Amino acid sequence: MRIFGKVRHRPSASWRQATDRAFTLIGDGRYEDAGALLTRAADLEPWLSESWFNLALLHKFRHDWEQARAAGLRAVALLDKEAGAPDWWNVGIAATALQDWPLARRAWQAYGLRVPGGARAAGGGAAAEPVGMELGSAAVRLSPEGEAEVVWGRRLDPARIEVLSIPLPSSGRRWGEVVLHDGVPHGERTTTAGHSFPVFDEIELWAPSPVPTWVVLLEAATEEDRDALEQLAADAGFAAEDWSSSVRLLCRACSEGVMPSAEGEGEHLDPHDHSEPGHPGPLGHRTAGELWVPERECGIAAPAALVRGLLDGWVADSPDSREWRDLEEVC
């Protein structure tokens, strides 16, 4: 038998048993035991790309990016088809985690994606990171194994999202951070215009943000008063977000399903929303009907030297309809 021949064959029963058992152990979080079985499977069938693909997956789950890259390259070397294989996607994630930009470019192109720009950085140095892929907006589930939170962001490339929402402090994440994410979406968010956006699971923090997160209680007489603070923060190059209206509590099944991103209208309350209606703040983002509640819990992403001046300036523009209190840095 030619080990690296093109003729495909069925893996042995021992290979299948070891692999099936390994993925059961992975589901239980027993990565070390799973690794021993997948290594055995690769020894049994080293000519199967699936042997190395499975090892690359395991190393991705463990965030062992050097090993994930090595196993992924073994997998793609044994592929029968030229483009579109998920093996290349895993190589791209590992290369991005390691900032191995020549390999990341090669992986995305081999998968079938167009990567604009030259392969070399300015000055003839090492290849620059992929930019300008124009993948649009998406949602990312932060801390998917903990207190998971879905936030909005901008896709920088197929494996990274820049967080544009202000995450709740329980996520441990900040506005402006870049997170590495997995390739298979878990859920969708839809808009009233009919657009659909995938929800990707965070793998790990790729680039931290120096901008702290604050929580403050506002008295905003109208929605326009609230909007004015968000615009003021954006004009300063930072962000404010009314958590009283943007946060919904969802069970896992709902979060990983297809969910509308709008809040609905009138008396109707989303049956998938597990918040407490009528209470401002993260435990209840809506009230019955069209009633506006002036007290708002707001997240602000801004430097310490700016945040109080930002709030004071917002109040000074309309002192009869705006107040703030209880400012606290939370992340």
Backbone bond lengths (Angstrom), bond angles and torsions (degrees), N, CA, C in turn:
res aa  C-N    CA-C-N  psi(-1)  N-CA   C-N-CA  omega(-1)  CA-C   N-CA-C  phi
1 M - - - 1.477 - - 1.527 109.97 -
2 R 1.318 115.96 131.97 1.475 119.84 176.46 1.523 108.76 -82.49
3 I 1.335 115.82 119.27 1.463 119.91 -173.71 1.523 110.97 -61.00
4 F 1.339 116.84 -42.56 1.461 119.26 -176.48 1.524 111.04 -104.92
5 G 1.312 115.97 27.84 1.455 119.55 176.63 1.515 111.48 -71.41
6 K 1.307 116.67 163.37 1.454 122.36 -178.37 1.527 113.06 -84.49
7 V 1.343 116.21 -12.72 1.459 118.68 -178.61 1.516 109.64 -72.62
8 R 1.326 116.84 122.00 1.448 121.32 -178.61 1.526 109.72 -82.85
9 H 1.300 115.67 150.21 1.451 120.53 177.45 1.519 108.01 -141.79
10 R 1.305 114.55 163.38 1.460 118.80 179.16 1.513 109.73 -78.47
11 P 1.333 117.05 136.21 1.467 118.54 177.38 1.520 110.74 -65.15
12 S 1.316 115.19 157.51 1.455 120.77 -177.77 1.520 111.20 -68.72
13 A 1.327 115.41 162.57 1.469 120.05 176.63 1.515 110.91 -61.98
14 S 1.328 117.04 -36.40 1.474 120.56 179.35 1.528 110.55 -64.32
15 W 1.344 116.05 -38.98 1.469 120.25 178.15 1.526 109.98 -63.27
16 R 1.327 116.48 -45.65 1.466 120.42 -177.90 1.532 111.03 -65.42
17 Q 1.309 116.77 -40.69 1.463 119.67 179.74 1.519 111.52 -65.20
18 A 1.325 117.08 -43.83 1.468 120.86 179.59 1.524 110.56 -64.27
19 T 1.329 116.15 -41.45 1.467 120.20 -178.14 1.524 111.29 -68.38
20 D 1.320 117.05 -45.25 1.470 120.29 179.70 1.525 110.65 -60.98
21 R 1.323 115.86 -44.53 1.466 119.63 179.25 1.521 110.92 -64.13
22 A 1.325 117.00 -38.41 1.464 120.63 179.94 1.525 111.53 -61.17
23 F 1.338 117.02 -42.95 1.462 118.61 -178.14 1.529 111.74 -72.86
24 T 1.314 117.39 -26.30 1.463 119.40 171.09 1.524 110.04 -64.96
25 L 1.319 116.96 -41.68 1.462 121.34 178.64 1.528 111.04 -67.66
26 I 1.324 117.16 -37.23 1.466 119.97 176.99 1.523 110.08 -61.14
27 G 1.340 116.40 -41.11 1.463 119.53 177.99 1.506 112.85 -62.48
28 D 1.338 116.98 -25.81 1.470 121.62 177.93 1.527 111.91 -91.88
29 G 1.343 116.91 2.53 1.461 120.10 179.86 1.514 113.81 79.38
30 R 1.312 118.84 13.01 1.473 122.44 -178.16 1.532 108.98 -94.38
31 Y 1.331 115.14 72.38 1.454 121.10 -172.37 1.530 113.08 -68.46
32 E 1.327 117.49 -37.60 1.456 119.53 -178.67 1.525 110.70 -62.95
33 D 1.330 116.55 -47.43 1.465 120.35 179.32 1.532 110.97 -64.05
34 A 1.331 116.05 -39.40 1.465 119.79 178.14 1.523 110.50 -64.47
35 G 1.327 116.83 -39.15 1.460 120.34 -179.99 1.518 112.34 -61.16
36 A 1.334 116.53 -39.35 1.465 119.69 178.42 1.519 111.06 -63.02
37 L 1.326 117.20 -40.58 1.460 120.55 -179.66 1.528 112.00 -70.46
38 L 1.331 117.31 -40.96 1.464 119.53 179.91 1.523 111.19 -69.66
39 T 1.330 117.08 -32.81 1.464 119.85 174.57 1.525 110.09 -64.92
40 R 1.336 115.87 -40.87 1.465 119.80 176.25 1.519 110.65 -61.87
41 A 1.325 116.96 -42.75 1.465 120.70 179.08 1.530 110.94 -61.35
42 A 1.339 116.82 -40.32 1.464 119.96 178.75 1.523 111.05 -67.03
43 D 1.327 117.47 -33.19 1.466 120.50 175.70 1.532 111.10 -68.04
44 L 1.338 115.79 -35.67 1.458 120.23 179.93 1.523 112.18 -70.60
45 E 1.353 116.28 -40.50 1.473 121.56 -175.22 1.532 109.71 -133.13
46 P 1.348 117.90 69.07 1.469 119.75 -175.96 1.521 113.46 -70.42
47 W 1.349 117.75 -15.25 1.457 120.98 -179.59 1.531 113.00 -88.16
48 L 1.330 116.81 -1.94 1.462 120.69 177.97 1.531 110.20 -90.68
49 S 1.322 117.06 124.95 1.463 119.20 176.17 1.520 111.34 -61.42
50 E 1.353 116.54 -30.80 1.468 120.22 179.94 1.527 112.27 -61.63
51 S 1.337 117.85 -32.21 1.461 120.50 178.62 1.518 110.62 -59.26
52 W 1.323 116.46 -44.20 1.462 121.52 -176.64 1.525 111.51 -82.20
53 F 1.337 115.66 -31.37 1.470 119.11 174.37 1.523 110.20 -60.56
54 N 1.332 116.86 -44.24 1.469 120.49 -179.98 1.519 111.40 -64.48
55 L 1.334 117.52 -40.29 1.464 120.24 177.03 1.532 110.78 -65.31
56 A 1.333 116.58 -39.60 1.465 119.68 177.72 1.528 110.67 -61.89
57 L 1.346 116.89 -40.58 1.465 120.37 176.50 1.520 111.45 -60.35
58 L 1.322 116.50 -46.36 1.457 120.75 179.91 1.529 110.79 -59.03
59 H 1.328 116.76 -46.35 1.461 119.71 -179.81 1.529 111.25 -65.52
60 K 1.334 116.44 -31.08 1.473 119.09 174.92 1.514 109.95 -65.43
61 F 1.331 118.23 -44.75 1.457 121.27 178.12 1.536 110.85 -59.26
62 R 1.342 116.95 -33.84 1.461 121.90 -178.98 1.520 112.21 -86.17
63 H 1.340 117.62 -5.34 1.463 123.57 -176.52 1.524 111.33 61.28
64 D 1.324 116.52 30.29 1.463 122.13 174.74 1.520 106.78 -94.46
65 W 1.335 115.72 86.77 1.455 120.10 -166.94 1.521 113.42 -74.32
66 E 1.327 117.86 -32.02 1.464 119.13 176.34 1.526 110.72 -61.55
67 Q 1.341 116.16 -46.47 1.461 120.07 179.36 1.533 111.43 -69.03
68 A 1.342 116.63 -35.43 1.470 119.60 177.91 1.520 110.62 -63.93
69 R 1.329 116.60 -41.38 1.472 119.89 177.72 1.527 111.03 -63.72
70 A 1.347 116.93 -45.42 1.466 120.42 -177.69 1.526 111.30 -63.13
71 A 1.349 116.88 -46.23 1.468 119.65 179.75 1.527 110.89 -67.16
72 G 1.334 116.44 -38.39 1.458 119.65 179.49 1.513 112.40 -62.86
73 L 1.336 116.87 -38.65 1.460 119.72 178.36 1.520 111.62 -68.08
74 R 1.340 117.21 -34.49 1.460 119.39 174.19 1.522 110.32 -63.69
75 A 1.349 116.41 -39.71 1.465 120.22 -178.93 1.524 111.50 -63.73
76 V 1.346 117.81 -48.15 1.461 119.95 -175.75 1.523 111.46 -69.67
77 A 1.345 117.13 -24.96 1.461 119.68 178.11 1.526 111.65 -67.55
78 L 1.334 117.41 -19.90 1.462 122.18 -177.29 1.522 113.43 -106.30
79 L 1.321 117.00 7.88 1.462 120.24 -177.42 1.524 111.71 -68.83
80 D 1.326 114.79 148.39 1.467 120.82 177.05 1.527 112.34 -90.72
81 K 1.344 117.37 -20.02 1.463 118.92 -177.36 1.529 109.83 -114.81
82 E 1.313 114.81 159.38 1.460 120.11 -171.28 1.519 113.62 -80.35
83 A 1.335 117.47 -39.98 1.466 119.63 -171.69 1.524 110.47 -142.52
84 G 1.343 114.98 160.21 1.454 120.89 171.91 1.505 115.45 88.48
85 A 1.317 119.32 0.68 1.460 120.83 -177.50 1.525 110.76 -77.30
86 P 1.332 118.28 139.40 1.469 120.49 178.09 1.529 112.80 -62.78
87 D 1.331 117.33 -19.66 1.460 120.70 175.66 1.528 110.93 -55.94
88 W 1.338 115.79 -39.69 1.465 119.52 179.55 1.519 111.25 -67.85
89 W 1.329 117.14 -33.67 1.461 119.94 179.45 1.535 110.17 -64.07
90 N 1.336 116.71 -42.67 1.462 119.50 178.04 1.525 111.46 -64.31
91 V 1.333 116.52 -37.42 1.461 119.59 175.44 1.532 109.88 -62.01
92 G 1.334 116.36 -41.10 1.468 119.77 179.48 1.516 112.63 -62.75
93 I 1.340 117.48 -40.06 1.462 120.77 178.25 1.524 110.18 -64.08
94 A 1.338 116.85 -46.64 1.463 120.37 -179.47 1.525 110.79 -63.24
95 A 1.324 116.83 -42.31 1.465 120.05 179.75 1.525 111.20 -64.83
96 T 1.330 116.98 -38.31 1.463 120.54 178.39 1.524 110.80 -66.05
97 A 1.330 116.68 -42.13 1.464 120.06 177.66 1.519 111.11 -59.36
98 L 1.325 116.97 -35.88 1.469 122.23 -178.39 1.527 112.50 -90.32
99 Q 1.332 117.25 -2.03 1.460 122.98 -174.91 1.526 111.36 57.24
100 D 1.311 115.24 35.69 1.456 122.27 174.29 1.527 106.99 -88.57
101 W 1.333 115.87 79.90 1.458 120.19 -169.77 1.525 114.15 -67.36
102 P 1.357 120.61 -36.19 1.471 117.26 175.68 1.525 112.42 -59.07
103 L 1.340 117.17 -42.18 1.461 119.93 179.24 1.521 111.14 -70.51
104 A 1.337 117.99 -37.79 1.462 120.21 178.25 1.524 110.37 -60.14
105 R 1.328 117.38 -45.95 1.466 120.80 178.08 1.535 110.64 -59.62
106 R 1.336 114.98 -46.12 1.452 119.32 -179.44 1.525 111.00 -60.79
107 A 1.327 116.64 -40.69 1.468 120.37 -178.45 1.519 111.41 -65.25
108 W 1.347 117.35 -48.32 1.459 119.33 -178.24 1.525 110.67 -64.01
109 Q 1.335 117.11 -38.89 1.460 119.52 178.79 1.521 111.23 -67.15
110 A 1.348 116.68 -40.16 1.463 119.79 178.86 1.521 111.40 -66.45
111 Y 1.333 116.39 -29.94 1.462 119.12 177.06 1.526 110.88 -70.82
112 G 1.329 116.08 -25.34 1.456 120.06 178.64 1.510 114.38 118.63
113 L 1.333 117.08 11.77 1.458 121.22 179.80 1.526 110.58 -95.90
114 R 1.318 115.32 149.19 1.465 120.05 177.11 1.523 108.68 -89.29
115 V 1.329 115.36 126.73 1.459 121.05 178.83 1.522 107.17 -112.93
116 P 1.342 118.57 106.89 1.466 120.28 -176.91 1.523 111.47 -71.57
117 G 1.322 114.90 164.28 1.466 120.04 177.08 1.504 111.88 88.79
118 G 1.322 114.48 163.97 1.457 120.25 179.91 1.503 111.78 -75.81
119 A 1.294 115.57 167.02 1.466 121.47 -179.34 1.513 112.41 -81.97
120 R 1.336 117.93 -9.16 1.451 121.17 -177.52 1.517 110.80 -117.74
121 A 1.315 115.61 145.38 1.460 120.71 175.78 1.520 109.18 -73.17
122 A 1.349 116.16 164.81 1.454 121.04 177.19 1.524 109.27 -57.75
123 G 1.343 117.05 137.73 1.451 120.56 -179.81 1.513 113.46 90.45
124 G 1.342 117.50 0.64 1.453 120.05 176.38 1.502 115.08 79.37
125 G 1.318 118.00 16.71 1.454 120.91 -179.54 1.508 111.76 -81.87
126 A 1.327 114.73 -156.82 1.462 119.70 -179.77 1.524 110.65 -63.75
127 A 1.312 115.86 156.50 1.460 120.57 -178.85 1.518 110.77 -58.70
128 A 1.342 115.99 138.22 1.462 121.58 -179.42 1.509 110.03 -81.34
129 E 1.346 115.48 160.22 1.454 119.64 177.79 1.523 110.40 -64.37
130 P 1.326 117.37 148.55 1.467 119.88 179.78 1.530 110.61 -63.66
131 V 1.317 117.36 127.42 1.462 122.33 176.94 1.519 108.36 -133.44
132 G 1.338 114.73 161.16 1.453 119.85 174.96 1.511 114.99 73.29
133 M 1.339 117.35 24.32 1.464 118.86 -179.75 1.523 111.92 -78.00
134 E 1.340 117.58 -13.20 1.464 123.32 173.88 1.521 111.53 51.81
135 L 1.324 115.80 56.60 1.461 121.69 179.64 1.521 112.49 -88.75
136 G 1.332 116.75 -5.78 1.463 120.52 173.01 1.514 113.79 81.18
137 S 1.326 114.54 -161.01 1.454 122.02 -177.84 1.518 110.82 -90.15
138 A 1.315 114.75 157.46 1.461 121.14 175.01 1.518 107.06 -159.20
139 A 1.315 115.35 169.57 1.456 121.03 174.24 1.522 108.38 -107.82
140 V 1.326 115.93 149.66 1.456 120.91 178.91 1.518 108.72 -130.40
141 R 1.321 116.19 137.57 1.461 122.11 179.13 1.527 108.26 -93.26
142 L 1.323 115.63 105.43 1.464 120.91 179.46 1.518 110.16 -76.25
143 S 1.323 116.23 147.28 1.471 122.46 178.54 1.528 111.25 45.75
144 P 1.337 118.44 58.05 1.465 119.99 -173.64 1.521 113.82 -63.02
145 E 1.327 118.65 -23.36 1.459 120.62 179.16 1.521 112.66 -92.27
146 G 1.344 117.01 -4.46 1.458 120.78 179.83 1.517 110.70 -116.90
147 E 1.354 116.45 -129.67 1.464 121.02 176.15 1.526 108.24 -82.74
148 A 1.313 114.71 78.65 1.460 121.06 -172.13 1.526 111.28 -59.11
149 E 1.330 115.03 140.03 1.470 121.53 178.29 1.518 108.43 -139.76
150 V 1.322 116.80 129.08 1.460 122.12 178.71 1.525 108.86 -95.19
151 V 1.336 116.31 124.82 1.460 122.17 179.45 1.524 108.83 -128.99
152 W 1.329 114.74 165.36 1.458 120.87 179.99 1.515 110.36 -92.86
153 G 1.342 114.58 151.09 1.450 118.70 178.03 1.513 112.08 -159.58
154 R 1.313 114.54 178.84 1.469 123.06 179.32 1.526 108.70 -110.96
155 R 1.315 116.88 126.52 1.456 120.84 -179.82 1.528 109.83 -75.95
156 L 1.310 116.45 119.84 1.462 121.49 177.93 1.521 111.25 -83.72
157 D 1.311 115.56 -34.83 1.453 123.03 177.22 1.531 106.55 -161.79
158 P 1.322 119.99 -175.62 1.463 118.94 -175.80 1.524 115.96 -64.97
159 A 1.340 118.85 -10.96 1.469 120.20 -176.38 1.519 113.86 -122.99
160 R 1.338 118.96 0.03 1.467 120.33 -176.82 1.524 111.30 -133.03
161 I 1.338 114.62 141.61 1.463 121.84 175.55 1.523 108.52 -128.95
162 E 1.334 116.06 134.04 1.466 121.86 171.19 1.529 108.09 -89.43
163 V 1.326 116.85 123.74 1.466 121.86 -176.02 1.525 109.49 -74.93
164 L 1.334 116.67 122.54 1.462 122.15 -179.31 1.521 112.54 -109.03
165 S 1.331 118.54 -16.67 1.459 120.78 169.53 1.523 108.64 -78.49
166 I 1.340 115.82 170.71 1.458 120.61 172.25 1.523 106.94 -102.61
167 P 1.330 118.26 105.45 1.464 119.92 -176.48 1.531 111.41 -67.23
168 L 1.325 115.43 152.94 1.457 120.42 172.48 1.529 109.35 -66.70
169 P 1.334 117.86 151.50 1.472 119.78 -176.17 1.521 113.86 -61.08
170 S 1.327 118.10 -24.38 1.465 120.54 -178.47 1.528 112.22 -64.01
171 S 1.336 117.41 -22.12 1.463 120.35 -179.69 1.518 112.00 -77.61
172 G 1.343 117.08 -20.80 1.450 120.36 -175.41 1.516 113.87 73.41
173 R 1.317 117.95 11.09 1.457 122.62 -178.30 1.534 110.39 -112.88
174 R 1.331 115.16 158.86 1.458 122.27 -178.23 1.525 111.11 -123.12
175 W 1.321 114.26 159.42 1.462 121.36 169.89 1.529 109.34 -58.96
176 G 1.322 116.01 138.44 1.461 120.81 176.47 1.511 114.61 87.83
177 E 1.337 118.13 -5.69 1.458 118.90 178.22 1.525 110.10 -76.20
178 V 1.312 115.32 156.68 1.454 121.75 176.30 1.520 107.53 -111.32
179 V 1.326 115.78 127.03 1.465 119.91 -179.84 1.520 109.80 -116.67
180 L 1.315 114.76 143.82 1.456 122.03 172.23 1.522 107.36 -81.10
181 H 1.322 116.90 135.66 1.466 118.88 -176.78 1.514 110.92 -131.57
182 D 1.328 114.27 160.62 1.454 121.38 -178.91 1.526 110.44 -76.48
183 G 1.327 115.66 166.66 1.460 119.38 -173.88 1.507 115.49 -88.71
184 V 1.336 117.81 -22.56 1.464 120.63 -177.03 1.524 109.26 -97.48
185 P 1.329 119.55 120.22 1.471 120.76 179.42 1.524 111.48 -66.19
186 H 1.328 115.15 145.63 1.466 122.22 171.28 1.523 107.42 -119.07
187 G 1.310 116.47 85.15 1.458 121.31 179.79 1.517 112.39 107.43
188 E 1.338 114.09 169.95 1.459 122.45 177.40 1.521 108.86 -140.84
189 R 1.330 115.02 155.27 1.454 121.72 169.96 1.517 107.28 -121.89
190 T 1.327 116.12 130.41 1.455 121.12 -178.34 1.517 109.90 -113.14
191 T 1.322 116.32 156.84 1.449 122.43 177.43 1.519 109.70 -113.42
192 T 1.342 115.79 165.84 1.463 120.22 179.00 1.524 111.51 -64.38
193 A 1.349 116.74 -21.21 1.469 120.28 178.43 1.517 112.11 -80.26
194 G 1.332 116.97 -3.33 1.451 120.46 177.77 1.510 115.07 94.35
195 H 1.333 117.89 2.41 1.455 120.75 179.30 1.522 109.83 -79.68
196 S 1.321 115.61 146.21 1.459 121.75 -179.72 1.517 109.39 -122.17
197 F 1.335 116.61 136.69 1.452 121.98 -178.36 1.530 109.10 -126.90
198 P 1.337 117.67 132.46 1.462 119.77 180.00 1.524 111.51 -71.84
199 V 1.331 115.98 155.92 1.464 122.39 173.98 1.528 107.27 -114.56
200 F 1.331 116.19 114.56 1.447 121.76 179.87 1.541 109.85 -99.28
201 D 1.318 115.55 151.64 1.462 120.74 177.01 1.523 110.24 -90.03
202 E 1.335 115.94 131.56 1.456 120.51 173.59 1.526 110.53 -62.74
203 I 1.326 116.97 139.57 1.460 122.23 170.56 1.522 110.08 -97.15
204 E 1.331 116.38 -50.83 1.461 120.62 178.76 1.521 109.63 -164.59
205 L 1.322 116.17 166.06 1.459 121.75 175.43 1.522 108.50 -72.18
206 W 1.331 116.25 128.50 1.464 120.96 -179.83 1.526 111.52 -99.05
207 A 1.330 117.02 -40.86 1.468 121.33 178.91 1.524 108.71 -144.01
208 P 1.342 119.14 118.89 1.466 121.41 -178.75 1.525 111.85 -73.56
209 S 1.320 115.51 164.10 1.466 121.99 176.17 1.519 109.13 -110.87
210 P 1.337 117.63 138.00 1.465 120.25 176.88 1.526 113.51 -82.01
211 V 1.344 116.81 -3.00 1.467 120.85 -173.19 1.530 109.60 -89.96
212 P 1.329 118.62 119.35 1.470 120.29 -179.06 1.519 112.80 -74.36
213 T 1.329 114.79 161.54 1.463 122.30 176.42 1.521 108.81 -104.96
214 W 1.336 115.83 134.14 1.456 123.00 178.28 1.519 109.40 -120.11
215 V 1.312 117.03 151.76 1.450 121.41 170.07 1.521 107.47 -119.95
216 V 1.315 116.41 139.59 1.458 121.76 -177.83 1.522 108.64 -144.30
217 L 1.323 116.95 148.04 1.458 121.84 173.76 1.518 108.82 -95.43
218 L 1.301 115.57 126.65 1.463 121.60 -179.93 1.518 110.22 -107.87
219 E 1.304 115.59 151.37 1.458 123.17 162.21 1.521 105.57 -113.71
220 A 1.328 115.26 103.49 1.458 121.55 -178.06 1.525 107.22 -119.50
221 A 1.313 116.39 112.60 1.467 120.20 -173.19 1.524 112.50 -62.55
222 T 1.326 118.23 -31.44 1.459 121.89 -177.71 1.524 110.03 -138.21
223 E 1.310 114.61 166.83 1.463 119.05 174.74 1.526 110.96 -61.00
224 E 1.314 116.24 -33.68 1.462 120.08 179.40 1.528 111.07 -63.59
225 D 1.343 116.45 -35.87 1.467 119.07 176.31 1.531 110.00 -64.03
226 R 1.303 116.92 -43.82 1.467 120.70 177.18 1.520 111.19 -61.19
227 D 1.332 116.36 -46.13 1.459 121.14 -179.48 1.530 111.61 -60.31
228 A 1.324 115.95 -32.89 1.465 119.87 -178.85 1.520 111.29 -63.82
229 L 1.338 117.58 -37.15 1.460 120.05 178.43 1.530 110.19 -68.48
230 E 1.320 117.00 -42.79 1.459 119.70 179.18 1.526 110.88 -61.60
231 Q 1.338 116.35 -38.94 1.464 119.56 179.14 1.515 111.14 -70.58
232 L 1.324 117.34 -38.05 1.459 121.39 179.10 1.529 110.39 -62.01
233 A 1.322 116.72 -43.43 1.462 120.48 178.59 1.532 110.74 -65.06
234 A 1.333 116.68 -42.70 1.460 120.12 179.67 1.521 111.26 -62.99
235 D 1.326 117.19 -40.08 1.468 121.21 178.99 1.521 111.37 -63.69
236 A 1.336 117.11 -27.53 1.465 121.26 178.51 1.524 112.04 -84.70
237 G 1.332 116.75 -2.95 1.451 120.99 179.10 1.514 114.23 91.33
238 F 1.350 116.61 14.43 1.459 120.67 -178.80 1.532 108.92 -127.71
239 A 1.324 119.17 -149.72 1.468 118.97 -174.46 1.517 110.95 -152.30
240 A 1.335 115.60 149.64 1.462 124.25 168.53 1.515 106.86 -134.80
241 E 1.324 116.36 144.24 1.462 120.42 -177.63 1.520 109.56 -143.21
242 D 1.315 114.72 129.05 1.465 121.13 179.01 1.528 108.77 -77.78
243 W 1.326 116.11 94.80 1.463 119.87 -179.04 1.530 111.72 -64.30
244 S 1.319 117.98 -23.37 1.462 120.43 -179.82 1.526 112.16 -63.97
245 S 1.333 117.28 -24.35 1.462 119.62 -179.39 1.518 112.83 -115.29
246 S 1.326 118.64 -14.05 1.467 119.58 -175.41 1.515 113.46 -98.92
247 V 1.339 118.26 -13.10 1.462 120.54 -173.85 1.517 110.48 -100.80
248 R 1.333 115.95 130.99 1.463 123.07 172.22 1.518 108.39 -126.52
249 L 1.306 116.82 142.15 1.456 121.31 173.08 1.517 108.88 -96.56
250 L 1.337 116.48 122.11 1.451 122.18 -178.45 1.518 109.81 -123.66
251 C 1.319 116.11 145.63 1.457 118.96 171.44 1.529 108.21 -71.14
252 R 1.338 115.89 166.92 1.463 119.92 -176.21 1.530 111.74 -59.96
253 A 1.336 116.71 -43.24 1.459 120.26 -177.89 1.529 110.88 -61.37
254 C 1.324 117.10 -41.47 1.464 120.64 179.20 1.521 110.50 -68.39
255 S 1.338 116.70 -44.05 1.458 120.96 -177.69 1.515 111.77 -60.51
256 E 1.349 116.62 -35.65 1.456 120.20 -177.39 1.519 112.25 -91.92
257 G 1.332 117.32 6.51 1.451 121.55 176.65 1.517 111.25 -98.89
258 V 1.331 115.83 -161.88 1.461 122.04 177.39 1.517 107.31 -95.59
259 M 1.333 116.36 112.44 1.460 121.34 -174.00 1.518 110.66 -122.68
260 P 1.344 117.92 138.87 1.464 119.96 173.45 1.511 110.41 -70.57
261 S 1.336 116.74 140.83 1.456 120.23 178.30 1.513 112.00 -86.48
262 A 1.362 118.09 -17.37 1.456 120.94 176.85 1.520 109.53 -77.95
263 E 1.330 116.06 165.62 1.456 119.86 -173.68 1.516 114.19 -97.37
264 G 1.290 117.61 -6.80 1.464 118.00 -176.78 1.515 111.24 92.15
265 E 1.316 117.07 -178.77 1.452 121.29 -175.41 1.513 110.87 -136.47
266 G 1.306 115.26 157.09 1.462 122.27 172.12 1.508 113.52 58.97
267 E 1.345 115.64 -140.29 1.458 121.35 -175.28 1.522 112.79 -77.83
268 H 1.342 116.72 -14.64 1.463 119.69 -174.09 1.519 110.59 -68.88
269 L 1.317 116.06 131.09 1.461 121.79 173.51 1.521 108.83 -115.19
270 D 1.306 116.30 132.95 1.452 122.60 -179.21 1.534 109.99 -57.96
271 P 1.334 119.06 120.54 1.463 119.98 -178.73 1.522 113.30 -66.26
272 H 1.348 116.61 -15.78 1.454 120.03 178.98 1.531 111.87 -89.31
273 D 1.304 117.18 -5.78 1.459 122.22 -179.68 1.523 108.69 -86.02
274 H 1.321 116.94 117.68 1.449 121.07 -176.19 1.532 112.09 -100.72
275 S 1.330 116.42 24.29 1.453 121.47 174.50 1.519 109.82 -76.72
276 E 1.324 115.14 -177.30 1.458 121.79 175.56 1.518 108.12 -108.77
277 P 1.331 118.58 102.90 1.462 120.67 -174.90 1.524 112.31 -58.53
278 G 1.328 114.23 141.47 1.456 119.69 174.84 1.500 114.91 94.98
279 H 1.333 118.03 -2.50 1.456 120.43 -178.93 1.519 109.79 -116.91
280 P 1.333 118.55 120.87 1.461 119.75 178.54 1.513 110.11 -67.52
281 G 1.328 115.83 154.78 1.450 120.14 179.65 1.511 110.80 105.96
282 P 1.337 117.06 -179.97 1.459 120.53 -173.24 1.522 114.84 -60.83
283 L 1.337 119.82 -16.66 1.460 120.25 -179.57 1.521 113.25 -96.27
284 G 1.307 117.93 11.49 1.466 118.58 176.47 1.505 110.18 -177.75
285 H 1.332 116.85 105.14 1.458 119.27 -170.32 1.517 113.33 -94.85
286 R 1.335 117.91 -3.10 1.465 119.11 -177.83 1.518 110.77 -139.02
287 T 1.297 114.90 161.75 1.453 121.87 171.35 1.514 107.94 -119.94
288 A 1.292 117.29 161.85 1.464 120.20 178.43 1.520 109.97 -64.67
289 G 1.331 115.67 140.57 1.450 120.41 176.66 1.514 111.96 68.90
290 E 1.326 115.90 -150.25 1.449 122.43 -175.53 1.523 112.37 -101.84
291 L 1.314 118.35 13.19 1.461 120.84 -175.52 1.514 111.17 -66.37
292 W 1.324 116.98 128.99 1.461 123.18 176.34 1.526 108.76 -95.00
293 V 1.312 117.27 128.32 1.459 122.70 177.43 1.525 108.15 -97.94
294 P 1.341 119.36 115.99 1.468 120.66 -175.73 1.529 114.12 -62.20
295 E 1.340 118.07 -32.11 1.463 118.71 -179.46 1.518 109.55 -78.04
296 R 1.337 115.31 121.88 1.461 121.08 -176.37 1.528 109.13 -127.95
297 E 1.304 115.31 139.68 1.461 119.96 171.37 1.518 107.70 -95.97
298 C 1.311 116.02 121.33 1.459 121.02 -169.83 1.521 110.01 -123.04
299 G 1.329 116.28 136.67 1.452 121.75 170.83 1.514 109.53 -95.77
300 I 1.312 116.15 139.75 1.464 121.32 179.10 1.526 108.23 -130.05
301 A 1.312 116.44 132.30 1.460 122.54 172.97 1.521 107.56 -109.64
302 A 1.327 116.28 106.68 1.460 121.23 -177.17 1.529 108.58 -164.43
303 P 1.318 118.02 154.21 1.461 120.46 177.26 1.526 111.78 -64.81
304 A 1.322 116.96 154.89 1.466 122.14 -179.36 1.519 111.30 -58.41
305 A 1.326 116.99 -35.73 1.459 120.44 -177.59 1.523 113.10 -71.27
306 L 1.326 117.15 -13.18 1.466 120.57 -174.72 1.514 113.53 -111.45
307 V 1.336 118.73 -28.15 1.453 120.64 -164.15 1.531 112.48 -63.22
308 R 1.331 118.39 -42.91 1.475 119.62 -178.95 1.526 111.49 -68.77
309 G 1.318 116.75 -39.17 1.459 119.60 176.56 1.515 111.99 -63.29
310 L 1.339 116.03 -35.25 1.462 120.98 177.58 1.524 110.51 -63.09
311 L 1.336 116.11 -46.47 1.466 120.46 -179.71 1.520 111.61 -67.92
312 D 1.338 117.23 -41.02 1.466 120.09 178.88 1.523 111.07 -64.39
313 G 1.331 116.74 -38.57 1.459 120.15 177.96 1.517 111.67 -65.65
314 W 1.345 115.55 -37.56 1.470 119.75 177.14 1.522 110.72 -62.77
315 V 1.336 118.10 -43.68 1.465 121.56 178.77 1.518 110.70 -66.53
316 A 1.336 117.54 -41.13 1.465 121.43 -176.68 1.529 111.91 -62.10
317 D 1.334 116.88 -27.82 1.468 119.67 179.51 1.522 112.93 -71.65
318 S 1.350 118.08 -21.79 1.464 121.90 178.81 1.531 109.27 -158.37
319 P 1.330 117.68 71.81 1.469 120.66 -172.73 1.527 114.13 -63.79
320 D 1.319 119.06 -22.17 1.462 120.67 -179.16 1.528 112.94 -77.79
321 S 1.331 117.45 -17.63 1.467 119.33 -174.95 1.532 113.79 -122.59
322 R 1.360 116.59 5.55 1.458 118.67 -175.12 1.529 111.78 -139.82
323 E 1.322 115.97 138.29 1.463 122.94 171.89 1.524 108.88 -147.99
324 W 1.331 116.52 160.58 1.452 120.32 172.22 1.526 109.61 -142.02
325 R 1.364 115.27 155.11 1.455 120.42 178.73 1.537 109.13 -159.12
326 D 1.318 115.09 167.49 1.469 122.61 171.73 1.519 112.67 57.43
327 L 1.321 115.98 48.53 1.466 120.35 175.73 1.526 109.40 -73.17
328 E 1.351 116.33 132.33 1.476 120.24 -178.42 1.524 109.27 -145.73
329 E 1.326 116.11 134.43 1.452 120.23 173.38 1.524 108.52 -79.65
330 V 1.343 117.37 128.17 1.464 120.69 -172.83 1.517 113.89 -121.07
331 C 1.339 117.64 -12.59 1.456 118.89 178.95 1.530 109.49 -159.21
